[in-house]
Amino acid sequence: MKPIFLALYVALQVSSLTSSTRAADAVFSGPQAREKTTPFKVLEVTGANAGKERDPVTENAGAPTALVFIHTVERSLVPLLRVVDEFGAEHRDTLKTEVVFLFGDRVAGEARVKAVMSSLKLQSRVGLSLDGAEGPGNFGLNKECMMTVVIAKDNVVTANFALVQPGIADAPKVIEALAKACGDNAPPTVAQLTEQQTARTGGGERMGRDGARADRVRTDTMDFSKFDLSSETGLRDAVKALIGEVQSLRTEVAALRGPMERTSDAPKRKESFPGAVPDDAKLNSLLRQFIRPTNDDAAVDKFMTEVETHIQGNANLTRQAMDGWTRVLHFSDRYGTPYSRKVGQAFLDKLKAAAPPSQ
């Protein structure tokens, strides 16, 4: 890159932090809020129905649905995709989450999606659009957007996110819209969802024969030759892409630090996180409300009373409560207040004392 362009490129890194946000506001992809979602076909790629064609809109029959359209598989979108997937898995009873990949060639696309799925281990239903790289014509997707998230209820769009360069910074607003659609008044934070995903996949690191991380999505190094660095528009696009790369790398570093515990000599892998996130939706919601750092003592007592009432006499819910409080108390420096940690520990001790020896 010529010095004059390099200088302009660096300068634009600062200005684009605000200007790119304003530019993103003008991007449209897919049906907008209050518009109808209409039927389209996908080829199911994973699960028991792999290889079969289906229509997600008709099949979901107006249930709260997240349609995540993927135009391009690049590293920068993976953290956001994983968080959305984790939220969908946690709310599978109240939200249908559909990931739809868009490729021009059906055979090559199916092979590519299968390879990506073996890396990402998504829990959502995953399909390949039968309408090629442009996606369903009735949806009007913008191929300049790496990811388009359409959230609908009763087959009417409630939120739309047209993401040219998606990153984890987009996650809070997407999760907020998903929670609103499925009626979750106390949605998990992005950090909690990331932690759950890391715990579920064992840290997301599996080594291949060559020593490389085999389960990370294989993407090429950013190719700046596709940007016109001789123009201001091209430079802005390059900076936006670079910002996405930086956001992705920061997330990966954070994820790698999570499951690693460094000693004075060398890194040492921790065991899997103790306990588990409750499967019961109400108990899960009460747990998240219980560990809010803004709670006063009265709120903590209120939530604990609701928990005890909810699990009373139910062995399965009691076990889930034990697992849930074991998990959050393991990370006692992250969640809740000193009082909630004290009450939570007393609650857990009481459950353990009352549990049969086999537990």
C-alpha positions as a Markdown table, in Angstrom:
| # | Residue | x | y | z |
|---|---|---|---|---|
| 1 | Met | 0.0 | 0.0 | 0.0 |
| 2 | Lys | 1.4 | 3.4 | -0.9 |
| 3 | Pro | 2.3 | 5.7 | 2.1 |
| 4 | Ile | -0.3 | 8.3 | 1.2 |
| 5 | Phe | -3.0 | 5.6 | 1.1 |
| 6 | Leu | -1.7 | 4.0 | 4.3 |
| 7 | Ala | -1.9 | 7.3 | 6.1 |
| 8 | Leu | -5.5 | 7.9 | 4.9 |
| 9 | Tyr | -6.3 | 4.3 | 5.8 |
| 10 | Val | -5.2 | 4.7 | 9.4 |
| 11 | Ala | -7.0 | 8.0 | 9.8 |
| 12 | Leu | -10.2 | 6.5 | 8.5 |
| 13 | Gln | -10.0 | 3.8 | 11.2 |
| 14 | Val | -11.0 | 6.5 | 13.7 |
| 15 | Ser | -13.6 | 8.3 | 11.6 |
| 16 | Ser | -15.2 | 5.1 | 10.3 |
| 17 | Leu | -16.1 | 4.0 | 13.9 |
| 18 | Thr | -19.0 | 6.6 | 13.7 |
| 19 | Ser | -19.4 | 7.0 | 10.0 |
| 20 | Ser | -19.7 | 3.3 | 9.3 |
| 21 | Thr | -22.5 | 3.1 | 11.9 |
| 22 | Arg | -24.4 | 5.9 | 10.1 |
| 23 | Ala | -23.8 | 4.2 | 6.7 |
| 24 | Ala | -25.0 | 0.8 | 8.1 |
| 25 | Asp | -28.3 | 2.5 | 9.0 |
| 26 | Ala | -29.0 | 2.9 | 5.3 |
| 27 | Val | -28.5 | -0.8 | 4.5 |
| 28 | Phe | -31.7 | -2.9 | 3.8 |
| 29 | Ser | -31.9 | -6.6 | 3.5 |
| 30 | Gly | -35.0 | -8.8 | 3.8 |
| 31 | Pro | -38.6 | -7.9 | 4.9 |
| 32 | Gln | -38.8 | -5.0 | 7.3 |
| 33 | Ala | -40.7 | -4.6 | 10.5 |
| 34 | Arg | -44.5 | -5.1 | 10.2 |
| 35 | Glu | -44.1 | -6.8 | 6.8 |
| 36 | Lys | -45.1 | -10.4 | 6.2 |
| 37 | Thr | -42.8 | -13.4 | 6.1 |
| 38 | Thr | -43.7 | -15.6 | 3.1 |
| 39 | Pro | -42.9 | -19.2 | 2.4 |
| 40 | Phe | -39.6 | -20.4 | 0.9 |
| 41 | Lys | -37.8 | -23.7 | 0.6 |
| 42 | Val | -34.5 | -25.0 | 2.1 |
| 43 | Leu | -32.7 | -28.2 | 2.0 |
| 44 | Glu | -32.2 | -29.5 | 5.6 |
| 45 | Val | -28.5 | -30.2 | 6.0 |
| 46 | Thr | -28.2 | -31.5 | 9.6 |
| 47 | Gly | -30.3 | -33.6 | 12.0 |
| 48 | Ala | -32.8 | -36.4 | 11.5 |
| 49 | Asn | -34.3 | -34.7 | 8.4 |
| 50 | Ala | -31.0 | -34.1 | 6.6 |
| 51 | Gly | -31.4 | -34.2 | 2.8 |
| 52 | Lys | -35.1 | -33.3 | 2.9 |
| 53 | Glu | -36.7 | -30.1 | 1.6 |
| 54 | Arg | -38.9 | -28.1 | 3.9 |
| 55 | Asp | -40.5 | -24.6 | 4.2 |
| 56 | Pro | -39.5 | -23.0 | 7.6 |
| 57 | Val | -42.2 | -20.3 | 7.5 |
| 58 | Thr | -45.1 | -22.6 | 6.8 |
| 59 | Glu | -43.8 | -25.3 | 9.2 |
| 60 | Asn | -43.3 | -22.9 | 12.1 |
| 61 | Ala | -46.9 | -21.7 | 11.7 |
| 62 | Gly | -46.5 | -18.2 | 13.0 |
| 63 | Ala | -44.4 | -19.2 | 16.1 |
| 64 | Pro | -41.7 | -16.7 | 17.1 |
| 65 | Thr | -39.0 | -17.3 | 14.6 |
| 66 | Ala | -35.4 | -16.1 | 13.9 |
| 67 | Leu | -34.4 | -16.5 | 10.3 |
| 68 | Val | -30.6 | -16.1 | 10.0 |
| 69 | Phe | -29.5 | -15.8 | 6.4 |
| 70 | Ile | -25.7 | -16.3 | 5.8 |
| 71 | His | -24.4 | -15.0 | 2.5 |
| 72 | Thr | -20.7 | -15.4 | 3.3 |
| 73 | Val | -18.9 | -17.6 | 5.8 |
| 74 | Glu | -16.2 | -15.5 | 7.4 |
| 75 | Arg | -14.6 | -15.5 | 10.8 |
| 76 | Ser | -16.0 | -12.2 | 11.8 |
| 77 | Leu | -19.6 | -13.4 | 11.9 |
| 78 | Val | -18.9 | -16.6 | 13.9 |
| 79 | Pro | -19.1 | -15.1 | 17.4 |
| 80 | Leu | -22.5 | -13.5 | 16.7 |
| 81 | Leu | -23.8 | -16.6 | 15.0 |
| 82 | Arg | -22.8 | -18.7 | 18.0 |
| 83 | Val | -24.5 | -16.4 | 20.5 |
| 84 | Val | -27.7 | -16.3 | 18.5 |
| 85 | Asp | -27.6 | -20.1 | 18.2 |
| 86 | Glu | -27.1 | -20.5 | 22.0 |
| 87 | Phe | -30.0 | -18.2 | 22.7 |
| 88 | Gly | -32.2 | -20.2 | 20.3 |
| 89 | Ala | -31.2 | -23.4 | 22.0 |
| 90 | Glu | -32.0 | -22.1 | 25.4 |
| 91 | His | -35.4 | -20.9 | 24.2 |
| 92 | Arg | -36.2 | -23.8 | 21.9 |
| 93 | Asp | -39.7 | -24.1 | 23.4 |
| 94 | Thr | -40.6 | -20.5 | 22.6 |
| 95 | Leu | -38.4 | -19.6 | 19.6 |
| 96 | Lys | -37.7 | -21.3 | 16.3 |
| 97 | Thr | -34.2 | -20.6 | 15.2 |
| 98 | Glu | -33.4 | -21.2 | 11.5 |
| 99 | Val | -30.0 | -20.7 | 10.0 |
| 100 | Val | -30.1 | -20.5 | 6.2 |
| 101 | Phe | -26.9 | -20.6 | 4.1 |
| 102 | Leu | -26.9 | -19.0 | 0.6 |
| 103 | Phe | -24.8 | -20.5 | -2.1 |
| 104 | Gly | -25.0 | -20.4 | -5.9 |
| 105 | Asp | -24.2 | -24.1 | -6.4 |
| 106 | Arg | -26.4 | -26.5 | -4.5 |
| 107 | Val | -23.9 | -29.4 | -4.5 |
| 108 | Ala | -20.9 | -27.3 | -3.5 |
| 109 | Gly | -23.0 | -25.4 | -1.0 |
| 110 | Glu | -24.3 | -28.5 | 0.7 |
| 111 | Ala | -20.7 | -29.8 | 1.1 |
| 112 | Arg | -19.5 | -26.4 | 2.4 |
| 113 | Val | -22.4 | -26.2 | 4.9 |
| 114 | Lys | -21.7 | -29.7 | 6.2 |
| 115 | Ala | -18.0 | -28.8 | 6.7 |
| 116 | Val | -19.0 | -25.5 | 8.5 |
| 117 | Met | -21.4 | -27.4 | 10.7 |
| 118 | Ser | -18.8 | -29.9 | 11.8 |
| 119 | Ser | -16.8 | -26.9 | 13.0 |
| 120 | Leu | -19.5 | -24.7 | 14.6 |
| 121 | Lys | -21.7 | -27.4 | 16.1 |
| 122 | Leu | -24.8 | -25.3 | 15.9 |
| 123 | Gln | -27.9 | -26.4 | 17.7 |
| 124 | Ser | -30.4 | -24.6 | 15.4 |
| 125 | Arg | -32.0 | -26.1 | 12.4 |
| 126 | Val | -29.7 | -25.5 | 9.4 |
| 127 | Gly | -30.7 | -25.4 | 5.8 |
| 128 | Leu | -29.4 | -24.5 | 2.4 |
| 129 | Ser | -31.6 | -22.1 | 0.4 |
| 130 | Leu | -32.9 | -23.7 | -2.8 |
| 131 | Asp | -33.0 | -20.2 | -4.4 |
| 132 | Gly | -29.3 | -19.9 | -4.9 |
| 133 | Ala | -26.9 | -17.2 | -3.8 |
| 134 | Glu | -29.6 | -14.5 | -3.9 |
| 135 | Gly | -31.9 | -16.3 | -1.5 |
| 136 | Pro | -35.7 | -16.4 | -1.6 |
| 137 | Gly | -36.8 | -13.8 | -4.2 |
| 138 | Asn | -39.8 | -12.8 | -2.1 |
| 139 | Phe | -37.4 | -11.8 | 0.8 |
| 140 | Gly | -35.3 | -9.3 | -1.2 |
| 141 | Leu | -32.0 | -10.1 | 0.6 |
| 142 | Asn | -29.0 | -7.9 | 0.1 |
| 143 | Lys | -25.9 | -9.9 | -1.0 |
| 144 | Glu | -23.7 | -7.1 | 0.4 |
| 145 | Cys | -24.8 | -8.2 | 3.9 |
| 146 | Met | -22.8 | -11.2 | 5.3 |
| 147 | Met | -25.7 | -11.9 | 7.6 |
| 148 | Thr | -29.3 | -10.9 | 7.7 |
| 149 | Val | -31.4 | -11.7 | 10.8 |
| 150 | Val | -35.2 | -11.5 | 10.3 |
| 151 | Ile | -37.2 | -12.0 | 13.5 |
| 152 | Ala | -40.9 | -12.6 | 13.2 |
| 153 | Lys | -44.0 | -13.5 | 15.2 |
| 154 | Asp | -47.3 | -14.5 | 13.7 |
| 155 | Asn | -45.5 | -14.4 | 10.4 |
| 156 | Val | -45.0 | -10.6 | 10.8 |
| 157 | Val | -41.5 | -9.2 | 11.1 |
| 158 | Thr | -40.8 | -7.7 | 14.5 |
| 159 | Ala | -37.1 | -6.8 | 13.9 |
| 160 | Asn | -34.6 | -6.9 | 11.0 |
| 161 | Phe | -30.8 | -6.7 | 11.2 |
| 162 | Ala | -29.0 | -6.2 | 7.9 |
| 163 | Leu | -25.3 | -6.8 | 8.8 |
| 164 | Val | -22.7 | -6.0 | 6.2 |
| 165 | Gln | -19.8 | -6.8 | 8.6 |
| 166 | Pro | -21.4 | -8.7 | 11.6 |
| 167 | Gly | -19.6 | -8.9 | 14.8 |
| 168 | Ile | -20.1 | -9.6 | 18.5 |
| 169 | Ala | -20.9 | -5.9 | 19.0 |
| 170 | Asp | -24.2 | -6.5 | 17.2 |
| 171 | Ala | -25.2 | -9.3 | 19.7 |
| 172 | Pro | -26.9 | -7.2 | 22.5 |
| 173 | Lys | -29.4 | -5.6 | 20.1 |
| 174 | Val | -30.1 | -8.9 | 18.4 |
| 175 | Ile | -30.6 | -10.8 | 21.7 |
| 176 | Glu | -32.9 | -8.0 | 22.9 |
| 177 | Ala | -35.1 | -8.4 | 19.8 |
| 178 | Leu | -35.1 | -12.2 | 20.1 |
| 179 | Ala | -36.1 | -12.0 | 23.8 |
| 180 | Lys | -38.9 | -9.6 | 23.0 |
| 181 | Ala | -40.3 | -11.9 | 20.3 |
| 182 | Cys | -40.3 | -15.0 | 22.5 |
| 183 | Gly | -41.4 | -13.2 | 25.7 |
| 184 | Asp | -38.2 | -13.5 | 27.8 |
| 185 | Asn | -38.3 | -10.5 | 30.2 |
| 186 | Ala | -34.9 | -11.4 | 31.7 |
| 187 | Pro | -32.7 | -12.5 | 28.7 |
| 188 | Pro | -29.2 | -13.8 | 29.3 |
| 189 | Thr | -26.3 | -11.5 | 28.6 |
| 190 | Val | -23.9 | -12.0 | 25.7 |
| 191 | Ala | -21.2 | -13.0 | 28.2 |
| 192 | Gln | -23.5 | -15.6 | 29.7 |
| 193 | Leu | -24.4 | -17.1 | 26.3 |
| 194 | Thr | -20.8 | -17.1 | 25.2 |
| 195 | Glu | -19.8 | -18.9 | 28.4 |
| 196 | Gln | -22.6 | -21.5 | 27.9 |
| 197 | Gln | -21.4 | -22.1 | 24.4 |
| 198 | Thr | -17.8 | -22.5 | 25.5 |
| 199 | Ala | -18.8 | -24.9 | 28.3 |
| 200 | Arg | -21.0 | -26.9 | 25.9 |
| 201 | Thr | -18.3 | -27.4 | 23.3 |
| 202 | Gly | -15.5 | -27.9 | 25.8 |
| 203 | Gly | -13.8 | -24.6 | 24.9 |
| 204 | Gly | -14.3 | -25.1 | 21.2 |
| 205 | Glu | -10.8 | -26.4 | 20.6 |
| 206 | Arg | -10.0 | -29.7 | 19.0 |
| 207 | Met | -6.6 | -30.4 | 17.5 |
| 208 | Gly | -6.1 | -31.9 | 14.1 |
| 209 | Arg | -3.2 | -34.1 | 13.0 |
| 210 | Asp | -1.2 | -31.1 | 11.9 |
| 211 | Gly | -1.6 | -29.4 | 15.3 |
| 212 | Ala | -4.0 | -26.8 | 14.0 |
| 213 | Arg | -7.4 | -26.2 | 15.7 |
| 214 | Ala | -9.6 | -28.5 | 13.7 |
| 215 | Asp | -12.9 | -27.2 | 14.8 |
| 216 | Arg | -12.5 | -23.5 | 13.9 |
| 217 | Val | -14.0 | -22.3 | 10.7 |
| 218 | Arg | -11.4 | -22.2 | 8.0 |
| 219 | Thr | -11.2 | -18.7 | 6.5 |
| 220 | Asp | -8.6 | -17.0 | 4.4 |
| 221 | Thr | -6.6 | -14.1 | 5.6 |
| 222 | Met | -8.3 | -10.8 | 4.8 |
| 223 | Asp | -7.6 | -10.0 | 1.2 |
| 224 | Phe | -7.3 | -6.3 | 0.8 |
| 225 | Ser | -7.0 | -6.6 | -3.0 |
| 226 | Lys | -10.8 | -6.9 | -3.2 |
| 227 | Phe | -11.0 | -3.3 | -1.9 |
| 228 | Asp | -10.3 | -0.2 | -4.1 |
| 229 | Leu | -7.8 | 1.4 | -1.8 |
| 230 | Ser | -7.4 | 4.3 | -4.2 |
| 231 | Ser | -10.8 | 5.6 | -3.3 |
| 232 | Glu | -12.4 | 6.8 | -0.1 |
| 233 | Thr | -15.3 | 4.4 | -0.4 |
| 234 | Gly | -12.9 | 1.5 | -0.9 |
| 235 | Leu | -10.8 | 2.5 | 2.1 |
| 236 | Arg | -13.9 | 2.8 | 4.3 |
| 237 | Asp | -15.1 | -0.6 | 3.3 |
| 238 | Ala | -11.6 | -2.0 | 4.1 |
| 239 | Val | -11.6 | -0.4 | 7.5 |
| 240 | Lys | -15.1 | -1.8 | 8.3 |
| 241 | Ala | -13.8 | -5.2 | 7.3 |
| 242 | Leu | -10.8 | -4.8 | 9.5 |
| 243 | Ile | -12.9 | -3.7 | 12.5 |
| 244 | Gly | -14.9 | -6.9 | 12.1 |
| 245 | Glu | -11.7 | -8.9 | 12.1 |
| 246 | Val | -10.5 | -7.2 | 15.3 |
| 247 | Gln | -13.8 | -7.8 | 17.0 |
| 248 | Ser | -13.7 | -11.4 | 16.1 |
| 249 | Leu | -10.1 | -11.8 | 17.3 |
| 250 | Arg | -10.9 | -10.2 | 20.6 |
| 251 | Thr | -13.8 | -12.6 | 21.1 |
| 252 | Glu | -11.6 | -15.6 | 20.3 |
| 253 | Val | -8.9 | -14.4 | 22.7 |
| 254 | Ala | -11.5 | -14.0 | 25.4 |
| 255 | Ala | -12.9 | -17.5 | 24.7 |
| 256 | Leu | -9.5 | -19.0 | 24.8 |
| 257 | Arg | -8.7 | -17.3 | 28.1 |
| 258 | Gly | -11.9 | -18.6 | 29.7 |
| 259 | Pro | -11.1 | -22.3 | 29.7 |
| 260 | Met | -7.4 | -21.8 | 30.5 |
| 261 | Glu | -5.9 | -21.3 | 33.9 |
| 262 | Arg | -2.3 | -20.1 | 33.7 |
| 263 | Thr | 0.2 | -21.3 | 36.3 |
| 264 | Ser | 3.7 | -19.9 | 36.9 |
| 265 | Asp | 5.1 | -22.5 | 34.4 |
| 266 | Ala | 2.6 | -23.1 | 31.6 |
| 267 | Pro | -1.1 | -22.9 | 30.7 |
| 268 | Lys | -3.2 | -25.7 | 32.2 |
| 269 | Arg | -6.6 | -26.6 | 30.9 |
| 270 | Lys | -9.4 | -26.4 | 33.5 |
| 271 | Glu | -12.0 | -29.2 | 33.9 |
| 272 | Ser | -15.4 | -28.6 | 32.5 |
| 273 | Phe | -17.4 | -26.0 | 34.4 |
| 274 | Pro | -19.3 | -27.5 | 37.4 |
| 275 | Gly | -23.1 | -27.6 | 37.4 |
| 276 | Ala | -25.3 | -26.8 | 34.5 |
| 277 | Val | -27.7 | -24.2 | 33.1 |
| 278 | Pro | -31.3 | -25.2 | 34.1 |
| 279 | Asp | -33.4 | -26.6 | 31.2 |
| 280 | Asp | -36.6 | -25.5 | 32.9 |
| 281 | Ala | -37.5 | -22.1 | 31.4 |
| 282 | Lys | -38.9 | -20.6 | 34.5 |
| 283 | Leu | -36.1 | -21.8 | 36.8 |
| 284 | Asn | -33.6 | -20.5 | 34.2 |
| 285 | Ser | -35.3 | -17.1 | 34.2 |
| 286 | Leu | -35.4 | -16.9 | 38.0 |
| 287 | Leu | -31.7 | -17.8 | 38.2 |
| 288 | Arg | -30.7 | -15.0 | 35.8 |
| 289 | Gln | -32.8 | -12.6 | 37.8 |
| 290 | Phe | -31.3 | -13.8 | 41.1 |
| 291 | Ile | -27.8 | -13.0 | 39.9 |
| 292 | Arg | -28.4 | -9.5 | 38.7 |
| 293 | Pro | -25.8 | -7.2 | 40.2 |
| 294 | Thr | -28.4 | -4.4 | 40.6 |
| 295 | Asn | -30.6 | -6.4 | 43.0 |
| 296 | Asp | -31.1 | -5.2 | 46.5 |
| 297 | Asp | -31.4 | -7.6 | 49.4 |
| 298 | Ala | -35.2 | -7.6 | 49.2 |
| 299 | Ala | -35.2 | -8.6 | 45.5 |
| 300 | Val | -32.7 | -11.4 | 46.2 |
| 301 | Asp | -35.0 | -12.8 | 48.9 |
| 302 | Lys | -38.1 | -12.5 | 46.6 |
| 303 | Phe | -36.5 | -14.4 | 43.8 |
| 304 | Met | -35.2 | -17.1 | 46.2 |
| 305 | Thr | -38.7 | -17.5 | 47.6 |
| 306 | Glu | -40.1 | -17.9 | 44.1 |
| 307 | Val | -37.4 | -20.5 | 43.3 |
| 308 | Glu | -38.1 | -22.6 | 46.4 |
| 309 | Thr | -41.9 | -22.5 | 45.6 |
| 310 | His | -41.3 | -23.5 | 42.0 |
| 311 | Ile | -39.1 | -26.5 | 42.7 |
| 312 | Gln | -40.8 | -27.7 | 45.9 |
| 313 | Gly | -41.6 | -31.5 | 45.7 |
| 314 | Asn | -40.1 | -31.9 | 42.2 |
| 315 | Ala | -36.9 | -33.9 | 42.2 |
| 316 | Asn | -36.0 | -33.0 | 38.6 |
| 317 | Leu | -36.3 | -29.2 | 39.2 |
| 318 | Thr | -34.5 | -29.6 | 42.5 |
| 319 | Arg | -31.6 | -31.2 | 40.7 |
| 320 | Gln | -31.6 | -28.5 | 38.1 |
| 321 | Ala | -31.6 | -25.8 | 40.8 |
| 322 | Met | -28.6 | -27.5 | 42.4 |
| 323 | Asp | -26.7 | -27.6 | 39.1 |
| 324 | Gly | -27.7 | -24.0 | 38.3 |
| 325 | Trp | -26.5 | -22.5 | 41.6 |
| 326 | Thr | -23.4 | -24.7 | 41.5 |
| 327 | Arg | -22.5 | -23.1 | 38.2 |
| 328 | Val | -23.1 | -19.5 | 39.1 |
| 329 | Leu | -21.4 | -19.8 | 42.5 |
| 330 | His | -18.3 | -21.3 | 40.7 |
| 331 | Phe | -18.0 | -17.9 | 39.1 |
| 332 | Ser | -18.9 | -16.0 | 42.2 |
| 333 | Asp | -16.6 | -13.1 | 41.2 |
| 334 | Arg | -18.7 | -12.5 | 38.1 |
| 335 | Tyr | -22.3 | -12.7 | 39.1 |
| 336 | Gly | -24.7 | -11.2 | 41.7 |
| 337 | Thr | -24.1 | -9.3 | 44.9 |
| 338 | Pro | -22.3 | -10.3 | 48.1 |
| 339 | Tyr | -25.7 | -10.9 | 49.6 |
| 340 | Ser | -27.0 | -13.0 | 46.7 |
| 341 | Arg | -23.9 | -15.1 | 46.8 |
| 342 | Lys | -24.3 | -15.7 | 50.6 |
| 343 | Val | -28.0 | -16.6 | 50.2 |
| 344 | Gly | -27.3 | -18.7 | 47.1 |
| 345 | Gln | -24.6 | -20.7 | 48.9 |
| 346 | Ala | -26.9 | -21.3 | 51.9 |
| 347 | Phe | -29.6 | -22.5 | 49.4 |
| 348 | Leu | -27.2 | -24.8 | 47.7 |
| 349 | Asp | -25.9 | -26.3 | 50.9 |
| 350 | Lys | -29.5 | -26.9 | 52.0 |
| 351 | Leu | -30.4 | -28.7 | 48.8 |
| 352 | Lys | -27.2 | -30.9 | 49.0 |
| 353 | Ala | -27.9 | -31.8 | 52.6 |
| 354 | Ala | -31.4 | -32.9 | 51.7 |
| 355 | Ala | -30.4 | -34.8 | 48.6 |
| 356 | Pro | -30.3 | -38.6 | 48.7 |
| 357 | Pro | -26.8 | -40.2 | 48.9 |
| 358 | Ser | -27.0 | -41.2 | 45.2 |
| 359 | Gln | -26.9 | -37.5 | 44.2 |
